[in-house]
Amino acid sequence: MNILWGSLMLLIGLYIFISAIMKSEFIVYRLFHARAKMLWGDSAHSFLMVVGIIIAGFSAMFFLNIWAK
């Protein structure tokens, strides 16, 4: 089960990271960006890049069974 959830969260983290780099106009990313912009202002894309990396990192630990036992 760790493989399923780990890879799903890895894809989500990569999606957020890549969308933040490209400043995507896809509706899901626009919703994430609108929420982040309320707190972070003009640096919302940078914040979402960091969040994407963190999610991908934690999911890789979960996928490799380092974090969850």
Contacts in CASP RR format, 6 or more apart in sequence:
PFRMAT RR
TARGET T0000
AUTHOR 0000-0000-0000
METHOD contacts of the structure
MODEL  1
MNILWGSLMLLIGLYIFISAIMKSEFIVYRLFHARAKMLWGDSAHSFLMV
VGIIIAGFSAMFFLNIWAK
2 62 0 8 1.000
2 63 0 8 1.000
2 65 0 8 1.000
2 68 0 8 1.000
3 63 0 8 1.000
5 59 0 8 1.000
5 62 0 8 1.000
6 59 0 8 1.000
6 60 0 8 1.000
6 62 0 8 1.000
6 63 0 8 1.000
7 59 0 8 1.000
7 63 0 8 1.000
8 59 0 8 1.000
9 55 0 8 1.000
9 56 0 8 1.000
9 58 0 8 1.000
9 59 0 8 1.000
9 62 0 8 1.000
10 56 0 8 1.000
10 57 0 8 1.000
10 59 0 8 1.000
10 60 0 8 1.000
10 63 0 8 1.000
12 55 0 8 1.000
12 59 0 8 1.000
13 51 0 8 1.000
13 52 0 8 1.000
13 53 0 8 1.000
13 55 0 8 1.000
13 56 0 8 1.000
13 59 0 8 1.000
14 52 0 8 1.000
14 56 0 8 1.000
15 29 0 8 1.000
16 29 0 8 1.000
16 32 0 8 1.000
16 48 0 8 1.000
16 49 0 8 1.000
16 51 0 8 1.000
16 52 0 8 1.000
16 55 0 8 1.000
17 48 0 8 1.000
17 49 0 8 1.000
17 52 0 8 1.000
17 53 0 8 1.000
17 56 0 8 1.000
18 24 0 8 1.000
19 26 0 8 1.000
19 29 0 8 1.000
19 32 0 8 1.000
19 48 0 8 1.000
20 29 0 8 1.000
20 45 0 8 1.000
20 46 0 8 1.000
20 48 0 8 1.000
20 49 0 8 1.000
20 52 0 8 1.000
21 49 0 8 1.000
23 45 0 8 1.000
24 30 0 8 1.000
32 48 0 8 1.000
33 44 0 8 1.000
33 45 0 8 1.000
33 48 0 8 1.000
36 44 0 8 1.000
36 47 0 8 1.000
36 48 0 8 1.000
37 44 0 8 1.000
40 46 0 8 1.000
40 47 0 8 1.000
58 67 0 8 1.000
61 67 0 8 1.000
62 68 0 8 1.000
END
